[in-house]
Amino acid sequence: MATHLIFLALGSVGLYFGAEWLVRGASGLARAMGVSRLAVGLTVVAYGTSMPELVVSLVSAVDGKSALALGNVMGSNIANLGVILGLTAVISPPDVQPGLMRRELPAVLLTVVVLPLVLWNGVIGRVEGAALLLGAIAFTRVTLKAMTPSGTPKHTDTEPPPRDGRPALAAFVVLGLALLLGGGKLFVDGAVGLALRFGMSERLVGLTVVAVGTSLPELAASLVAALRGESEIAVGNVLGSNIFNVLLILGVTALAHPIQGSLTAVRLDLAAMAALTGVAVVSMRTARRIQRVEGAVLLCGYAAFLVALAVQR
């Protein structure tokens, strides 16, 4: 018990400082290179903060714990929308750029549709995994090309250049990602140990403890970005992470080891993910800003999902 609590404490420290350094470095590099912070959030930050989900899902699938791997991805997506995007909007309502509505929102909706399709026969095999991974690569290329066509930035910041040089900023990004990954692993190890000690099922652990634990890098990075007035990174981080969770993480994991899963068993999870995605998309497309009341709706939606899980159990 004491060891698990120590892991939780050390993991929390690593997550906080990792998020602070990652956001500082990423936003500084964006200004220095003339690339929008949204593009950085959708790629560098989203990839980096999705690494804990990849490690946990990959290890779980190889160990034959498909329910934990699948629950981790779906639970992380639900937590990203309900908790992270909700809290970000409550703290600092983010504006939504037109380009994001044309590219990233359709991609997020597509991942909601793709997930039940690849689970239709009860297994995500290597063929489906390869297709998902190719989708992740294509999304990244399209995003970067749209953000910087022909090497000329499409969106530039009006802020002055950062005081730190590019090497120092890159070092902040690398160290931030390292701390996020290390802190996330320590936190998950501690949380899972405590959860299993109290008799939680593998699926429930994946959907709640592991999902929230592996989403802590996204939560920390997004909250720090929101508090610093850089909510574009937070929005890009959440949307990019949800897209990568389905395309990249499930793709790589299924390539390494097929993932078993029943549509009947995950119908509540799919419904929650679809509902929260719908709320987020409608919020972004109406006023082109996620208002505080809409952030509160997302938070309440996540709370309702936890209640439904408790009742189902």
SEFIVEX-394331 format. One line per 10 residues: their letters; for each residue y, z, x of N, C-alpha, C. Coordinates in steps of 0.001 Angstrom, whole numbers. Layout:
a> Y/Z/X/Y/Z/X/Y/Z/X ~ ...
***
This chain:
mathliflal> -1214/0/830/0/0/0/1263/0/863 ~ 1286/872/1889/2469/974/2749/2715/-331/3497 ~ 1623/-968/3963/1767/-2232/4698/2378/-3306/3815 ~ 1931/-3400/2566/2469/-4398/1639/3956/-4159/1378 ~ 4360/-2901/1266/5779/-2581/1042/6623/-2948/2259 ~ 6080/-2732/3455/6799/-3112/4679/6973/-4627/4735 ~ 5908/-5373/4383/6004/-6832/4349/7088/-7282/3373 ~ 7147/-6639/2209/8174/-6987/1214/9577/-6764/1782 ~ 9786/-5639/2439/11108/-5319/2980/11505/-6296/4091 ~ 10597/-6529/5045/10900/-7454/6136/11106/-8872/5609
gsvglyfgae> 10294/-9270/4636/10445/-10597/4046/11795/-10770/3378 ~ 12262/-9735/2699/13563/-9806/2027/14693/-9991/3030 ~ 14625/-9281/4150/15653/-9414/5197/15649/-10833/5760 ~ 14448/-11345/6052/14348/-12699/6580/14873/-13738/5616 ~ 14598/-13550/4334/15065/-14498/3325/16591/-14501/3222 ~ 17194/-13311/3282/18650/-13245/3145/19343/-13957/4307 ~ 18999/-13564/5540/19677/-14152/6695/19301/-15629/6863 ~ 18066/-15973/6536/17669/-17371/6600/18487/-18226/5646 ~ 18701/-17736/4437/19491/-18482/3457/20934/-18628/3904 ~ 21496/-17537/4433/22891/-17567/4885/23074/-18599/5994
wlvrgasgla> 22195/-18614/6964/22318/-19553/8090/22018/-20993/7658 ~ 21053/-21152/6783/20726/-22503/6326/21892/-23121/5570 ~ 22471/-22381/4650/23599/-22911/3876/24798/-23174/4773 ~ 25062/-22261/5711/26186/-22463/6629/25994/-23722/7463 ~ 24809/-23878/8019/24545/-25040/8842/24511/-26334/8054 ~ 23856/-26316/6884/23718/-27531/6083/25058/-28013/5553 ~ 25855/-27089/5015/27153/-27499/4475/28084/-27965/5597 ~ 28000/-27313/6783/28818/-27737/7916/28431/-29116/8408 ~ 27128/-29382/8497/26676/-30707/8908/27102/-31769/7899 ~ 27072/-31412/6620/27486/-32369/5595/28935/-32790/5803
ramgvsrlav> 29817/-31813/6072/31230/-32146/6299/31407/-32926/7592 ~ 30679/-32504/8647/30829/-33160/9944/30359/-34609/9911 ~ 29337/-34905/9111/28758/-36251/9066/29297/-37089/7912 ~ 30164/-36494/7077/30715/-37238/5954/29717/-37454/4831 ~ 28654/-36644/4799/27651/-36757/3739/27896/-35646/2734 ~ 27735/-35934/1459/27993/-34931/439/27009/-33783/550 ~ 27453/-32593/185/26578/-31439/216/25446/-31571/-789 ~ 25662/-32357/-1850/24589/-32602/-2814/23428/-33319/-2131 ~ 23753/-34303/-1278/22693/-35039/-579/21919/-34110/343 ~ 22634/-33208/1023/21967/-32250/1898/21075/-31323/1081
gltvvaygts> 21576/-30873/-67/20784/-29991/-919/19540/-30665/-1449 ~ 19655/-31960/-1763/18530/-32701/-2322/17473/-33057/-1291 ~ 17813/-32994/-22/16862/-33422/1013/16538/-32283/1982 ~ 17444/-32012/2931/17169/-31028/3976/16859/-29650/3395 ~ 17751/-29145/2534/17558/-27799/1988/16354/-27761/1055 ~ 16209/-28796/206/15084/-28826/-737/13749/-28900/-18 ~ 13659/-29753/1003/12417/-29841/1783/12120/-28506/2466 ~ 13121/-27969/3128/12900/-26742/3892/12490/-25566/3036 ~ 13187/-25362/1912/12864/-24219/1071/11609/-24434/240 ~ 11066/-25655/221/9799/-25917/-470/8588/-25690/429
mpelvvslvs> 8818/-25430/1702/7694/-25253/2619/6792/-24067/2262 ~ 7335/-22919/1794/6421/-21833/1410/5445/-22254/310 ~ 5935/-23001/-694/5028/-23479/-1745/3942/-24376/-1165 ~ 4331/-25230/-203/3359/-26134/400/2276/-25354/1145 ~ 2690/-24386/1954/1727/-23604/2727/787/-22836/1803 ~ 1354/-22159/801/532/-21352/-106/-421/-22227/-916 ~ 71/-23330/-1455/-775/-24201/-2271/-1875/-24842/-1430 ~ -1527/-25273/-233/-2505/-25926/636/-3625/-24964/1017 ~ -3254/-23780/1450/-4250/-22780/1840/-5102/-22373/642 ~ -4461/-22205/-518/-5188/-21796/-1719/-6211/-22845/-2132
avdgksalal> -5821/-24128/-2115/-6735/-25191/-2526/-7912/-25309/-1566 ~ -7624/-25239/-272/-8695/-25343/725/-9673/-24169/583 ~ -9146/-23004/194/-10000/-21825/1/-10706/-21824/-1351 ~ -10511/-22916/-2133/-11164/-23002/-3429/-10458/-22263/-4544 ~ -9192/-21898/-4334/-8426/-21175/-5350/-7429/-22122/-6003 ~ -7952/-23108/-6743/-7107/-24132/-7356/-6134/-23546/-8367 ~ -6573/-22518/-9095/-5703/-21906/-10099/-4464/-21314/-9448 ~ -4633/-20733/-8263/-3500/-20164/-7542/-2571/-21262/-7041 ~ -3164/-22368/-6524/-2358/-23478/-6007/-1543/-24129/-7110 ~ -2198/-24426/-8242/-1511/-25082/-9358/-504/-24146/-10009
gnvmgsnian> -883/-22884/-10172/27/-21912/-10760/1257/-21701/-9902 ~ 1089/-21768/-8582/2217/-21616/-7672/3255/-22709/-7886 ~ 2792/-23966/-7987/3714/-25090/-8162/4412/-25018/-9516 ~ 3632/-24845/-10576/4227/-24817/-11909/5109/-23591/-12103 ~ 4642/-22441/-11626/5447/-21227/-11745/6734/-21318/-10948 ~ 6674/-21949/-9770/7885/-22120/-8959/8901/-23010/-9661 ~ 8435/-24097/-10284/9348/-24980/-11002/10005/-24261/-12175 ~ 9207/-23456/-12882/9758/-22696/-14009/10775/-21676/-13514 ~ 10461/-20985/-12409/11391/-19997/-11853/12648/-20669/-11305 ~ 12498/-21843/-10692/13662/-22572/-10168/14672/-22852/-11275
lgvilgltav> 14161/-23309/-12419/15043/-23665/-13531/15568/-22425/-14249 ~ 14651/-21512/-14597/15044/-20369/-15403/15845/-19336/-14646 ~ 15384/-18983/-13449/16038/-17915/-12695/17135/-18450/-11778 ~ 16771/-19411/-10912/17714/-19850/-9878/18879/-20632/-10464 ~ 18568/-21678/-11248/19656/-22460/-11840/20437/-21623/-12840 ~ 19721/-20748/-13567/20394/-19878/-14526/21366/-18932/-13849 ~ 20920/-18243/-12784/21796/-17310/-12075/22953/-18035/-11394 ~ 22668/-19207/-10838/23723/-19986/-10183/24830/-20324/-11174 ~ 24434/-20762/-12380/25428/-21122/-13393/26215/-19906/-13864 ~ 25567/-18759/-13963/26262/-17547/-14394/27274/-17111/-13335
isppdvqpgl> 26908/-17231/-12061/27804/-16820/-10964/28944/-17814/-10772 ~ 28594/-19102/-10669/29602/-20134/-10409/29159/-21434/-11067 ~ 29606/-21718/-12298/29159/-22921/-13014/29345/-24182/-12171 ~ 28251/-24886/-11853/28347/-26049/-10965/28691/-27331/-11710 ~ 29516/-28161/-11081/29769/-29498/-11609/28572/-30387/-11282 ~ 28389/-31417/-12099/27267/-32339/-11921/27828/-33725/-11633 ~ 27481/-34279/-10486/27988/-35590/-10107/27291/-36693/-10899 ~ 28013/-37779/-11202/27411/-38886/-11968/26159/-39457/-11322 ~ 26159/-39562/-9986/24996/-40114/-9301/23751/-39278/-9522 ~ 23930/-37965/-9618/22790/-37091/-9854/22170/-37365/-11219
mrrelpavll> 23010/-37636/-12212/22486/-37911/-13551/21752/-39241/-13601 ~ 22112/-40179/-12745/21445/-41486/-12742/20118/-41456/-12011 ~ 20013/-40619/-10965/18812/-40665/-10118/17946/-39424/-10255 ~ 18526/-38255/-9982/17708/-37049/-9881/17223/-36531/-11233 ~ 18061/-36592/-12263/17612/-36102/-13565/16428/-36913/-14104 ~ 16460/-38261/-14047/15268/-39006/-14456/14043/-38651/-13619 ~ 14240/-38402/-12318/13110/-38053/-11457/12508/-36711/-11863 ~ 13364/-35748/-12216/12870/-34440/-12666/12074/-34590/-13961 ~ 12607/-35380/-14888/11894/-35611/-16150/10564/-36315/-15896 ~ 10549/-37235/-14930/9320/-37952/-14612/8238/-37003/-14102
tvvvlplvlw> 8629/-36025/-13292/7633/-35081/-12777/7013/-34251/-13896 ~ 7798/-33963/-14941/7261/-33213/-16083/6200/-34036/-16809 ~ 6408/-35355/-16869/5449/-36242/-17534/4236/-36499/-16652 ~ 4470/-36621/-15338/3394/-36962/-14408/2354/-35854/-14305 ~ 2797/-34599/-14339/1877/-33484/-14122/708/-33459/-15108 ~ 943/-33533/-16417/-220/-33571/-17321/-1046/-34837/-17179 ~ -431/-35935/-16754/-1179/-37177/-16582/-2196/-37060/-15445 ~ -1790/-36477/-14314/-2723/-36356/-13191/-3764/-35269/-13442 ~ -3502/-34387/-14414/-4458/-33340/-14763/-5342/-33729/-15944 ~ -5191/-34955/-16443/-5858/-35360/-17679/-7376/-35209/-17588
ngvigrvega> -7954/-35549/-16451/-9415/-35479/-16296/-9887/-34172/-15664 ~ -8989/-33200/-15546/-9382/-31889/-15038/-9329/-31726/-13535 ~ -8876/-32747/-12819/-8788/-32643/-11369/-7711/-33589/-10842 ~ -6952/-33105/-9859/-6004/-33968/-9148/-6713/-34385/-7857 ~ -7222/-35618/-7843/-7997/-36103/-6709/-7131/-36671/-5606 ~ -7793/-37201/-4588/-7063/-37717/-3432/-6272/-38979/-3764 ~ -6759/-39798/-4704/-6012/-40992/-5103/-4704/-40587/-5766 ~ -4787/-39627/-6713/-3563/-39134/-7352/-2649/-38462/-6334 ~ -3264/-37722/-5377/-2463/-37071/-4347/-1687/-38070/-3508 ~ -2343/-39184/-3138/-1663/-40219/-2351/-517/-40835/-3137
alllgaiaft> -734/-41056/-4438/310/-41638/-5285/1505/-40688/-5400 ~ 1225/-39393/-5545/2309/-38414/-5633/3097/-38348/-4329 ~ 2386/-38381/-3204/3063/-38321/-1906/3937/-39550/-1679 ~ 3454/-40723/-2058/4268/-41938/-1953/5513/-41834/-2826 ~ 5364/-41202/-3987/6520/-40987/-4858/7565/-40107/-4197 ~ 7142/-39059/-3480/8071/-38176/-2777/8820/-38934/-1686 ~ 8097/-39779/-948/8730/-40571/119/9738/-41548/-472 ~ 9350/-42200/-1568/10251/-43162/-2216/11500/-42476/-2737 ~ 11343/-41301/-3343/12498/-40569/-3861/13472/-40217/-2745 ~ 12942/-39740/-1624/13801/-39378/-493/14571/-40584/28
rvtlkamtps> 13889/-41712/169/14551/-42920/675/15642/-43398/-278 ~ 15338/-43404/-1562/16323/-43860/-2556/17533/-42939/-2552 ~ 17293/-41630/-2480/18398/-40668/-2491/19308/-40852/-1286 ~ 18721/-40923/-103/19530/-41072/1110/20255/-42410/1144 ~ 19594/-43470/679/20234/-44783/667/21405/-44816/-309 ~ 21230/-44170/-1457/22305/-44142/-2454/23479/-43298/-1978 ~ 23173/-42234/-1227/24239/-41348/-768/25010/-41945/399 ~ 24329/-42703/1268/24996/-43288/2434/24613/-44752/2577 ~ 25079/-45630/1666/24728/-47034/1766/25333/-47692/2988 ~ 24497/-48458/3703/24925/-49210/4887/25575/-48333/5934
gtpkhtdtep> 25121/-47039/5944/25646/-46115/6952/27018/-45579/6633 ~ 27601/-45963/5491/28924/-45483/5122/28788/-44451/4033 ~ 29280/-43246/4231/29123/-42211/3232/29687/-42639/1890 ~ 28931/-42375/842/29389/-42699/-503/30211/-41560/-1077 ~ 29852/-40329/-704/30589/-39164/-1169/31048/-38394/53 ~ 32296/-38117/144/32794/-37361/1281/33511/-36119/787 ~ 33553/-35110/1611/34247/-33885/1268/35692/-33986/1724 ~ 36574/-33268/1015/37988/-33277/1366/38339/-32075/2238 ~ 37361/-31255/2558/37621/-30074/3350/37783/-30451/4819 ~ 38451/-29589/5609/38587/-29869/7041/37239/-29784/7734
pprdgrpala> 37106/-30421/8902/35843/-30371/9634/35461/-28929/9966 ~ 34184/-28629/10085/33752/-27269/10420/34159/-26897/11829 ~ 34334/-25597/12043/34747/-25127/13366/33601/-25230/14370 ~ 32382/-25014/13915/31226/-25098/14821/30871/-26550/15087 ~ 30391/-26832/16299/29954/-28174/16634/28616/-28507/15990 ~ 28253/-29789/16050/27013/-30217/15407/25774/-29547/15995 ~ 25668/-29394/17325/24480/-28702/17858/24346/-27281/17318 ~ 25470/-26566/17234/25414/-25195/16723/25023/-25182/15252 ~ 25567/-26125/14486/25229/-26205/13067/23754/-26555/12867 ~ 23256/-27478/13684/21836/-27831/13603/20965/-26630/13949
afvvlglall> 21422/-25824/14905/20670/-24623/15270/20633/-23636/14111 ~ 21754/-23517/13392/21774/-22651/12210/20750/-23119/11176 ~ 20667/-24443/10977/19717/-24986/10002/18285/-24663/10420 ~ 17964/-24906/11690/16601/-24678/12183/16234/-23196/12109 ~ 17136/-22340/12592/16862/-20904/12559/16801/-20386/11119 ~ 17671/-20925/10270/17646/-20515/8872/16333/-20864/8203 ~ 15866/-22099/8432/14587/-22518/7854/13449/-21655/8395 ~ 13485/-21350/9700/12420/-20530/10293/12392/-19137/9664 ~ 13560/-18548/9488/13617/-17226/8870/13182/-17275/7406 ~ 13571/-18340/6703/13153/-18478/5309/11634/-18567/5196
lgggklfvdg> 11039/-19384/6043/9592/-19555/5999/8874/-18263/6387 ~ 9341/-17639/7482/8713/-16387/7902/8917/-15277/6889 ~ 10142/-15168/6383/10422/-14144/5390/9657/-14383/4101 ~ 9553/-15665/3703/8804/-15994/2490/7336/-15638/2616 ~ 6755/-15902/3798/5332/-15584/3996/5094/-14079/3962 ~ 5953/-13322/4638/5803/-11870/4625/5937/-11316/3211 ~ 6922/-11842/2474/7136/-11350/1116/5935/-11658/231 ~ 5436/-12894/323/4288/-13284/-504/3056/-12463/-147 ~ 2813/-12267/1148/1657/-11471/1564/1731/-10061/973 ~ 2903/-9479/1044/3063/-8135/489/2938/-8111/-1013
avglalrfgm> 3568/-9097/-1673/3544/-9127/-3135/2154/-9406/-3682 ~ 1463/-10363/-3071/113/-10689/-3531/-817/-9505/-3319 ~ -688/-8837/-2175/-1526/-7670/-1920/-1333/-6597/-2978 ~ -74/-6344/-3339/200/-5345/-4381/-327/-5797/-5741 ~ -125/-7098/-6067/-549/-7608/-7372/-2065/-7534/-7541 ~ -2781/-7980/-6518/-4244/-7943/-6592/-4756/-6507/-6649 ~ -4032/-5625/-6011/-4414/-4204/-6040/-4350/-3658/-7457 ~ -3433/-4218/-8274/-3297/-3761/-9652/-4104/-4605/-10641 ~ -4979/-5477/-10136/-5929/-6180/-10994/-5402/-7392/-11736 ~ -4379/-8074/-11246/-3879/-9280/-11900/-4820/-10450/-11633
serlvgltvv> -4917/-11401/-12592/-5784/-12567/-12420/-5170/-13536/-11421 ~ -6019/-14426/-10885/-5566/-15413/-9891/-4477/-16307/-10478 ~ -4668/-16795/-11711/-3673/-17669/-12338/-2365/-16922/-12558 ~ -2453/-15679/-13033/-1249/-14901/-13300/-497/-14592/-12017 ~ -1244/-14298/-10957/-609/-14067/-9654/127/-15325/-9197 ~ -515/-16508/-9367/116/-17759/-8963/1377/-18062/-9738 ~ 1338/-17799/-11059/2471/-18136/-11920/3644/-17177/-11769 ~ 3392/-15979/-11353/4457/-14975/-11318/4769/-14525/-9889 ~ 3909/-13701/-9327/4207/-13092/-8027/4355/-14145/-6931 ~ 3344/-15013/-6799/3402/-16026/-5741/4501/-17041/-6019
avgtslpela> 4627/-17464/-7288/5647/-18457/-7636/7049/-17935/-7353 ~ 7323/-16723/-7781/8646/-16148/-7525/8832/-15887/-6036 ~ 7766/-15413/-5372/7869/-15149/-3941/8157/-16398/-3138 ~ 7437/-17497/-3436/7676/-18742/-2698/8969/-19417/-3135 ~ 9518/-19023/-4286/10804/-19564/-4735/11983/-18760/-4194 ~ 11699/-17638/-3529/12790/-16824/-3005/13676/-17567/-2004 ~ 13112/-18465/-1150/14022/-19236/-295/15014/-20060/-1110 ~ 14533/-20721/-2185/15441/-21473/-3056/16449/-20545/-3721 ~ 15955/-19375/-4177/16847/-18416/-4829/17909/-17925/-3862 ~ 17477/-17518/-2661/18437/-17004/-1675/19442/-18074/-1277
aslvaalrge> 18943/-19284/-970/19836/-20366/-548/20809/-20740/-1662 ~ 20322/-20796/-2899/21174/-21198/-4025/22213/-20144/-4356 ~ 21820/-18867/-4328/22773/-17808/-4637/23848/-17702/-3561 ~ 23445/-17819/-2297/24445/-17802/-1228/25402/-18979/-1376 ~ 24852/-20162/-1710/25700/-21336/-1907/26664/-21121/-3069 ~ 26177/-20541/-4160/27038/-20291/-5321/28135/-19287/-4978 ~ 27797/-18222/-4276/28781/-17211/-3900/29822/-17771/-2936 ~ 29434/-18771/-2154/30365/-19411/-1224/31137/-20550/-1880 ~ 30948/-20747/-3191/31644/-21814/-3902/31085/-23189/-3624 ~ 29810/-23265/-3222/29180/-24541/-2882/27981/-24780/-3816
seiavgnvlg> 28248/-24752/-5116/27180/-24847/-6104/26476/-26195/-6089 ~ 27132/-27231/-5503/26459/-28535/-5432/25148/-28429/-4652 ~ 25170/-27612/-3583/23953/-27411/-2813/22903/-26731/-3677 ~ 23332/-25758/-4495/22393/-25031/-5343/21725/-25961/-6345 ~ 22507/-26817/-7008/21943/-27746/-7985/20995/-28730/-7308 ~ 21440/-29305/-6195/20598/-30244/-5471/19330/-29582/-4967 ~ 19448/-28326/-4528/18293/-27587/-4032/17256/-27387/-5127 ~ 17692/-26973/-6316/16766/-26720/-7423/16098/-28011/-7886 ~ 16895/-29044/-8141/16320/-30303/-8626/15409/-30931/-7566 ~ 15900/-30948/-6316/15083/-31516/-5252/13790/-30754/-5053
snifnvllil> 13851/-29417/-5123/12647/-28609/-4960/11645/-28859/-6077 ~ 12112/-28971/-7321/11193/-29230/-8430/10510/-30584/-8287 ~ 11268/-31575/-7837/10688/-32905/-7627/9664/-32856/-6506 ~ 10020/-32207/-5385/9109/-32137/-4244/7886/-31271/-4541 ~ 8057/-30232/-5361/6909/-29383/-5695/5791/-30195/-6336 ~ 6155/-31084/-7246/5146/-31896/-7936/4688/-33058/-7055 ~ 5633/-33796/-6490/5273/-35002/-5745/4743/-34698/-4347 ~ 5476/-33909/-3584/5102/-33651/-2197/3995/-32609/-2083 ~ 4208/-31444/-2683/3267/-30338/-2481/1922/-30612/-3136 ~ 1934/-31025/-4403/664/-31363/-5050/28/-32584/-4387
gvtalahpiq> 857/-33517/-3939/330/-34703/-3269/-391/-34365/-1980 ~ 268/-33612/-1094/-342/-33233/181/-1563/-32339/-48 ~ -1436/-31390/-985/-2543/-30474/-1254/-3759/-31211/-1791 ~ -3543/-32137/-2737/-4670/-32892/-3302/-5305/-33814/-2277 ~ -4509/-34345/-1353/-5077/-35156/-274/-5993/-34323/621 ~ -5584/-33077/870/-6395/-32204/1718/-7634/-31697/974 ~ -7462/-31368/-305/-8580/-30852/-1095/-8242/-31036/-2577 ~ -9087/-31741/-3353/-8817/-31951/-4782/-8548/-30633/-5509 ~ -7585/-30673/-6437/-7181/-29480/-7172/-7795/-29513/-8566 ~ -8560/-28494/-8904/-9155/-28387/-10223/-8148/-27743/-11179
gsltavrldl> -8115/-28251/-12410/-7205/-27665/-13391/-7456/-28197/-14780 ~ -7360/-27327/-15766/-7589/-27711/-17160/-6265/-27743/-17913 ~ -6043/-28828/-18666/-4818/-28918/-19461/-4732/-27799/-20485 ~ -5866/-27421/-21029/-5876/-26339/-22012/-5405/-25024/-21394 ~ -5848/-24769/-20169/-5508/-23507/-19512/-4028/-23422/-19138 ~ -3383/-24580/-18907/-1989/-24569/-18436/-1018/-25064/-19506 ~ -1445/-25113/-20760/-558/-25655/-21797/718/-24825/-21957 ~ 617/-23509/-21830/1817/-22668/-21917/2751/-22957/-20756 ~ 2197/-23105/-19570/3008/-23369/-18374/3719/-24717/-18492 ~ 2981/-25738/-18944/3582/-27066/-19133/4687/-27029/-20179
aamaaltgva> 4451/-26297/-21260/5452/-26208/-22327/6722/-25525/-21822 ~ 6553/-24447/-21057/7715/-23733/-20529/8498/-24604/-19560 ~ 7789/-25328/-18681/8457/-26188/-17715/9207/-27312/-18421 ~ 8574/-27909/-19448/9225/-28986/-20195/10452/-28477/-20946 ~ 10343/-27303/-21547/11460/-26756/-22330/12655/-26432/-21432 ~ 12418/-25761/-20304/13513/-25410/-19399/14121/-26647/-18750 ~ 13288/-27634/-18445/13807/-28896/-17906/14703/-29573/-18935 ~ 14267/-29561/-20200/15073/-30161/-21257/16423/-29492/-21402 ~ 16446/-28152/-21364/17717/-27415/-21464/18630/-27770/-20301 ~ 18070/-27813/-19084/18876/-28125/-17909/19442/-29541/-17976
vvsmrtarri> 18616/-30506/-18380/19061/-31903/-18445/20152/-32075/-19494 ~ 19957/-31493/-20667/20971/-31592/-21727/22277/-30956/-21267 ~ 22191/-29798/-20598/23395/-29114/-20103/24164/-29984/-19119 ~ 23438/-30648/-18230/24095/-31461/-17211/24688/-32741/-17776 ~ 24061/-33290/-18795/24518/-34582/-19311/25655/-34450/-20313 ~ 25853/-33279/-20902/26892/-33128/-21919/28272/-32961/-21285 ~ 28529/-31784/-20719/29850/-31503/-20148/29915/-31792/-18652 ~ 28804/-32322/-18080/28731/-32565/-16634/28997/-31298/-15843 ~ 28661/-30174/-16443/28741/-28874/-15783/27817/-27926/-16538 ~ 27087/-27106/-15781/26231/-26110/-16425/27085/-24870/-16658
qrvegavllc> 27381/-24597/-17928/28248/-23483/-18273/27497/-22153/-18146 ~ 28256/-21072/-18117/27644/-19749/-17990/26712/-19437/-19157 ~ 27095/-19830/-20358/26238/-19555/-21514/24922/-20319/-21401 ~ 24979/-21521/-20826/23752/-22300/-20629/22881/-21682/-19532 ~ 23536/-21113/-18527/22787/-20380/-17513/22082/-19182/-18115 ~ 22768/-18501/-19048/22153/-17354/-19728/20961/-17792/-20580 ~ 21063/-18977/-21196/19943/-19504/-21987/18736/-19753/-21090 ~ 18966/-20303/-19908/17869/-20549/-18966/17211/-19231/-18541 ~ 18021/-18222/-18278/17478/-16916/-17907/16650/-16322/-19041 ~ 17164/-16425/-20258/16425/-15916/-21416/15124/-16696/-21628
gyaaflvala> 15171/-17987/-21351/13965/-18806/-21473/12885/-18351/-20499 ~ 13298/-18000/-19289/12312/-17516/-18320/11746/-16169/-18751 ~ 12614/-15299/-19273/12142/-14003/-19766/11136/-14188/-20906 ~ 11413/-15154/-21796/10488/-15431/-22902/9143/-15930/-22376 ~ 9175/-16721/-21308/7935/-17216/-20702/7101/-16052/-20164 ~ 7747/-15084/-19506/7025/-13929/-18987/6408/-13111/-20124 ~ 7151/-12956/-21209/6610/-12241/-22373/5391/-12959/-22934 ~ 5497/-14292/-23054/4373/-15096/-23568/3152/-14967/-22660 ~ 3381/-14915/-21341/2282/-14729/-20412/1606/-13380/-20620 ~ 2421/-12354/-20803/1870/-11010/-21008/1047/-10940/-22299
vqr> 1542/-11605/-23357/823/-11610/-24631/-466/-12404/-24502 ~ -406/-13552/-23807/-1591/-14394/-23635/-2655/-13676/-22846 ~ -2240/-12902/-21862/-3197/-12179/-21036/-4001/-11202/-21876
***
